[in-house]
Amino acid sequence: MSYKVAVVGVTGNVGRAMLNTLSEREFPVSEVYALASSRSEGSEVSFGEDRVLKVQSLEKFDFNGVDIVLASAGSEVSKEFAPRAVKAGAVTIDNSSCFRMDKDVPLIVPEVNPEAIDLYKKRGIIANPNCSTIQMVVALKPLHDIATIKRVVVSTYQAVSGAGKKAMDELFNQTRAIYANAEQKREVFYKQISFNVIPQIDVFMKDGYTKEEWKMRVETKKILGSGIEVTATCVRVPVFVGHAEAINIEFEKPITVAQARKALQKAPGVVVVDKPDLEEGFITPAEISGDDSVYVSRIRRDDTVKHGLSIWVVADNLRKGAATNTVQIAEILVNKHL
């Protein structure tokens, strides 16, 4: 059986990646509709190697007959169009933060909590988690299953593509300006991003944490369990694609490095690159661009707590952190529910 799929936000980084992923994974589509704001109406986007789609206006689009919507257009846009799509009979898988903490909307990472997708019937909406949360919980789940996680301390090193195409352009232009001894312009970030790191992603909240750090805490609890405590420091770094995370984990039960490595090696969606005896025995963001896996390196004991480990986790934020996870959710939907 094949399905009519609408992709919202096709002119953005994630929207384009969604189209690529649908094609690469040979998702059973009979028709694909490319949607964006009216400003992009009539422009063209690629779908696979040999198909070109005309961009249609989201504001004017009639969702009747559409089976599934994959959306990455921001919270305000999702808040407006998603109810309209659902009312027309389309199940909406949304990549924005709009519905993530709604108790009647499942927040899904297919390798972690696929069973929770059943809840979609209440609202007709499924939420895709934040990119930094996705790769973290994929790595945490196999460890949580064998030793029960109490607390997570995570520091992220997040690529500029997570802030959109304009952010990528800003990194490129600032870097070029430095070598050309020209003026550096800032439009996306408050601070210089080239040759720098910025300890702010999203807005600051009253408690001093940023919205991105809050997302990692509350989303992890919703996906893995409310008993897990999470504190995060999220940092933007001058990398185009690929988020990295240094994660410190405290467990309720004993767990050895060997047990952790074995569990991670068996886990779906995880690739372990952990050879501490080699100078290059770990993974970096530059090596995983375009990949759908979550990579884990530097698995080691943390002797400052009774049962502790530290790990290094890397993933492509546009793929597994957004587009691929969304398409994987759609695959579960068509295989088991529609």
C-alpha positions as CSV (number, residue, x, y, z in Angstrom):
1,M,0.0,0.0,0.0
2,S,1.2,3.5,-0.7
3,Y,0.4,6.8,0.9
4,K,0.0,10.5,0.1
5,V,2.5,12.5,2.1
6,A,2.8,16.2,2.6
7,V,6.1,17.7,3.7
8,V,5.9,21.1,5.4
9,G,8.9,23.4,5.5
10,V,10.7,22.0,2.4
11,T,12.8,25.1,1.9
12,G,14.6,24.6,5.2
13,N,17.5,22.4,6.2
14,V,15.3,19.7,7.8
15,G,12.5,19.9,5.2
16,R,15.0,19.1,2.5
17,A,16.5,16.3,4.5
18,M,13.0,14.9,5.0
19,L,12.5,14.7,1.3
20,N,15.9,13.0,0.8
21,T,15.2,10.6,3.6
22,L,11.8,9.6,2.3
23,S,13.4,8.8,-1.1
24,E,16.5,7.0,0.3
25,R,14.5,4.8,2.6
26,E,12.0,4.1,-0.2
27,F,9.0,5.1,1.9
28,P,5.8,3.9,0.1
29,V,4.5,7.1,-1.3
30,S,1.9,7.5,-4.1
31,E,2.2,11.3,-4.0
32,V,4.4,13.8,-2.3
33,Y,3.4,17.4,-1.7
34,A,6.1,20.0,-1.0
35,L,4.7,22.8,1.2
36,A,6.2,26.0,2.4
37,S,5.2,29.6,3.0
38,S,3.6,31.6,0.2
39,R,6.9,33.3,-0.4
40,S,8.3,30.1,-1.8
41,E,5.3,29.1,-3.8
42,G,6.2,28.0,-7.3
43,S,9.9,27.3,-6.6
44,E,11.3,23.8,-7.0
45,V,12.8,21.2,-4.7
46,S,14.4,17.8,-5.4
47,F,12.8,14.6,-4.3
48,G,15.2,11.7,-4.9
49,E,17.7,11.8,-7.8
50,D,15.3,12.3,-10.6
51,R,12.2,14.0,-9.4
52,V,11.5,17.7,-8.9
53,L,8.5,19.0,-6.9
54,K,6.8,22.3,-7.2
55,V,6.5,24.1,-3.9
56,Q,2.9,24.8,-2.9
57,S,1.6,27.4,-0.4
58,L,0.9,25.9,3.0
59,E,-1.6,28.6,3.7
60,K,-3.7,27.6,0.6
61,F,-3.2,23.8,0.7
62,D,-6.1,21.5,1.1
63,F,-5.1,18.5,3.2
64,N,-8.1,16.4,2.2
65,G,-6.8,13.0,0.9
66,V,-3.4,13.4,2.5
67,D,-2.5,10.4,4.8
68,I,0.6,11.7,6.6
69,V,2.1,15.1,7.2
70,L,5.8,15.5,8.0
71,A,6.4,19.0,9.4
72,S,9.4,21.1,10.2
73,A,8.3,24.7,10.0
74,G,8.4,26.1,13.6
75,S,6.0,26.1,16.5
76,E,3.8,29.0,15.5
77,V,3.3,27.5,12.0
78,S,2.5,24.0,13.4
79,K,0.1,25.5,15.9
80,E,-1.9,27.0,13.1
81,F,-1.8,24.3,10.4
82,A,-1.7,20.9,12.3
83,P,-5.3,21.0,13.6
84,R,-6.4,21.8,10.0
85,A,-4.4,18.8,8.7
86,V,-5.7,16.5,11.4
87,K,-9.3,17.6,10.8
88,A,-8.9,16.7,7.1
89,G,-7.8,13.2,8.1
90,A,-4.0,13.4,8.0
91,V,-1.8,12.1,10.8
92,T,0.8,14.9,11.5
93,I,4.3,14.1,12.7
94,D,5.7,17.4,13.9
95,N,9.3,18.4,14.3
96,S,8.7,21.6,16.2
97,S,8.4,22.0,20.0
98,C,4.7,22.9,19.8
99,F,3.2,19.7,20.9
100,R,6.1,17.8,22.6
101,M,4.9,18.3,26.2
102,D,1.2,17.8,25.4
103,K,0.1,14.8,27.6
104,D,-2.1,13.6,24.7
105,V,0.6,13.7,22.1
106,P,3.3,10.9,22.0
107,L,6.9,12.0,21.9
108,I,8.7,9.3,19.9
109,V,12.2,8.0,19.3
110,P,11.6,4.7,17.4
111,E,14.6,2.9,19.0
112,V,13.5,4.0,22.5
113,N,9.7,4.1,23.0
114,P,7.9,2.9,19.8
115,E,5.0,1.5,21.8
116,A,4.0,5.0,22.9
117,I,3.0,5.8,19.3
118,D,-0.5,4.3,20.1
119,L,-1.4,7.5,21.8
120,Y,-1.5,9.4,18.5
121,K,-5.1,8.5,18.1
122,K,-6.2,11.0,20.7
123,R,-5.0,14.1,18.8
124,G,-3.9,12.8,15.4
125,I,-0.4,14.3,16.1
126,I,3.0,12.7,16.9
127,A,5.8,14.9,18.2
128,N,9.4,14.5,17.2
129,P,11.8,15.4,20.1
130,N,14.5,18.0,20.1
131,C,17.6,16.9,18.1
132,S,19.9,16.9,21.1
133,T,17.4,14.9,23.1
134,I,17.0,12.3,20.4
135,Q,20.7,11.2,20.1
136,M,21.1,11.3,23.9
137,V,18.1,9.0,24.7
138,V,19.1,6.5,21.9
139,A,22.4,6.1,23.7
140,L,20.9,6.1,27.2
141,K,18.1,3.6,26.6
142,P,20.2,0.3,26.5
143,L,22.1,1.5,29.6
144,H,18.9,2.4,31.4
145,D,17.5,-1.1,30.7
146,I,20.3,-2.8,32.6
147,A,21.2,-0.5,35.4
148,T,18.4,2.2,35.8
149,I,19.6,5.8,35.3
150,K,19.2,8.2,38.3
151,R,20.9,11.3,36.9
152,V,22.4,12.7,33.7
153,V,24.8,15.6,33.4
154,V,25.2,16.6,29.7
155,S,27.2,19.2,27.9
156,T,26.4,19.6,24.2
157,Y,28.4,20.9,21.3
158,Q,25.8,21.7,18.7
159,A,26.3,22.5,15.0
160,V,25.0,25.8,13.6
161,S,22.7,23.9,11.1
162,G,20.4,23.4,14.1
163,A,19.7,27.1,13.9
164,G,18.8,27.0,10.2
165,K,20.4,27.9,6.9
166,K,21.0,31.6,7.8
167,A,23.1,30.4,10.8
168,M,25.2,28.2,8.5
169,D,25.7,31.2,6.1
170,E,26.7,33.3,9.1
171,L,29.4,30.8,10.1
172,F,30.7,30.7,6.6
173,N,30.7,34.4,6.0
174,Q,32.3,35.2,9.4
175,T,35.1,32.7,8.8
176,R,35.7,34.1,5.3
177,A,35.7,37.6,6.7
178,I,38.4,36.8,9.3
179,Y,40.8,35.5,6.6
180,A,40.0,38.5,4.4
181,N,40.4,40.9,7.2
182,A,36.9,42.2,6.6
183,E,34.1,43.2,8.9
184,Q,32.2,40.3,10.6
185,K,28.5,40.6,10.6
186,R,26.1,39.1,13.2
187,E,22.5,38.5,12.3
188,V,21.6,35.1,13.8
189,F,23.9,34.8,16.9
190,Y,24.4,37.4,19.6
191,K,28.1,36.6,19.7
192,Q,30.7,35.8,17.0
193,I,30.3,32.1,16.0
194,S,33.4,31.6,13.9
195,F,36.4,30.4,15.9
196,N,34.2,30.7,19.0
197,V,31.7,28.8,21.1
198,I,28.4,30.3,22.5
199,P,26.9,28.9,25.7
200,Q,23.4,29.8,24.7
201,I,20.9,27.9,22.5
202,D,17.4,29.3,22.4
203,V,16.2,31.9,25.0
204,F,17.1,32.2,28.6
205,M,14.5,31.2,31.2
206,K,13.9,32.6,34.7
207,D,16.1,30.0,36.4
208,G,19.1,30.8,34.2
209,Y,18.8,27.8,32.0
210,T,18.1,28.1,28.3
211,K,15.0,26.7,26.6
212,E,17.2,24.1,24.8
213,E,18.5,22.9,28.2
214,W,15.0,22.8,29.6
215,K,13.9,20.7,26.5
216,M,16.6,18.1,27.2
217,R,15.4,17.7,30.8
218,V,11.7,17.5,30.3
219,E,11.7,15.5,27.0
220,T,14.1,12.9,28.5
221,K,11.7,12.4,31.4
222,K,8.7,12.0,29.1
223,I,10.5,9.5,26.8
224,L,12.6,7.5,29.3
225,G,10.9,8.0,32.7
226,S,10.0,10.8,35.1
227,G,12.5,9.4,37.7
228,I,15.5,10.5,35.7
229,E,17.1,13.8,36.7
230,V,18.8,15.8,33.9
231,T,20.9,18.9,33.9
232,A,22.3,20.3,30.7
233,T,24.6,23.0,29.3
234,C,24.0,23.5,25.6
235,V,26.7,25.2,23.5
236,R,26.7,26.3,19.9
237,V,30.0,25.5,18.2
238,P,31.5,26.5,14.8
239,V,30.6,23.2,13.1
240,F,28.2,23.0,10.1
241,V,26.5,19.6,10.7
242,G,26.7,17.1,13.6
243,H,25.9,17.5,17.3
244,A,28.3,16.1,20.0
245,E,27.5,15.5,23.6
246,A,29.6,14.7,26.7
247,I,27.3,12.7,28.9
248,N,27.9,11.8,32.6
249,I,25.5,9.1,33.9
250,E,24.7,8.0,37.5
251,F,23.0,4.7,37.9
252,E,21.0,3.0,40.6
253,K,22.7,-0.4,40.0
254,P,26.3,-1.4,39.3
255,I,27.4,-1.4,35.7
256,T,30.8,-2.0,34.2
257,V,32.4,-0.5,31.1
258,A,32.3,-3.9,29.5
259,Q,28.6,-4.3,30.2
260,A,27.8,-0.9,28.8
261,R,29.8,-1.4,25.7
262,K,28.1,-4.8,25.0
263,A,24.6,-3.3,25.6
264,L,25.4,-0.3,23.3
265,Q,26.8,-2.6,20.6
266,K,23.6,-4.6,20.5
267,A,21.3,-1.5,20.6
268,P,19.3,-0.5,17.5
269,G,20.6,2.6,15.8
270,V,23.8,2.8,17.8
271,V,27.4,2.4,16.5
272,V,30.2,2.0,19.0
273,V,33.6,3.5,18.1
274,D,35.5,3.1,21.3
275,K,39.2,2.1,21.0
276,P,41.0,3.9,23.8
277,D,44.3,2.2,22.9
278,L,44.3,4.0,19.5
279,E,44.9,7.7,19.0
280,E,41.9,7.9,16.6
281,G,39.7,5.5,18.5
282,F,36.7,7.8,18.8
283,I,34.2,9.6,16.5
284,T,33.8,13.3,15.6
285,P,31.0,15.3,13.9
286,A,33.0,15.7,10.7
287,E,32.9,11.9,10.2
288,I,29.2,11.3,10.5
289,S,27.5,13.9,8.3
290,G,24.8,12.2,6.3
291,D,24.6,9.2,8.6
292,D,21.5,8.0,10.4
293,S,23.2,6.3,13.3
294,V,24.0,7.5,16.8
295,Y,27.7,7.0,17.5
296,V,29.1,6.4,21.0
297,S,32.8,6.7,22.0
298,R,34.9,7.1,25.1
299,I,33.0,4.8,27.4
300,R,34.6,5.0,30.8
301,R,34.0,4.8,34.5
302,D,33.2,7.8,36.6
303,D,34.6,7.1,40.1
304,T,33.2,10.2,41.6
305,V,29.8,8.5,42.2
306,K,29.0,5.0,43.3
307,H,27.7,3.8,40.0
308,G,28.8,6.1,37.2
309,L,29.9,6.2,33.5
310,S,30.8,8.9,31.1
311,I,30.3,8.6,27.3
312,W,30.8,10.7,24.1
313,V,27.8,10.7,21.7
314,V,27.7,12.1,18.2
315,A,25.0,12.2,15.5
316,D,23.9,14.2,12.4
317,N,21.4,16.6,13.8
318,L,19.6,17.1,10.4
319,R,19.3,13.3,9.9
320,K,18.8,11.3,13.1
321,G,18.2,14.5,15.0
322,A,15.3,15.5,12.8
323,A,14.4,14.1,9.4
324,T,15.3,10.4,9.8
325,N,13.6,10.2,13.2
326,T,10.5,11.7,11.7
327,V,10.5,9.3,8.7
328,Q,11.1,6.3,11.1
329,I,8.0,7.3,13.0
330,A,6.1,7.4,9.8
331,E,7.4,3.9,9.0
332,I,6.0,2.5,12.3
333,L,2.7,4.3,11.6
334,V,2.2,2.7,8.2
335,N,3.5,-0.7,9.3
336,K,1.4,-1.1,12.4
337,H,-1.3,1.5,12.5
338,L,-2.6,2.8,9.2
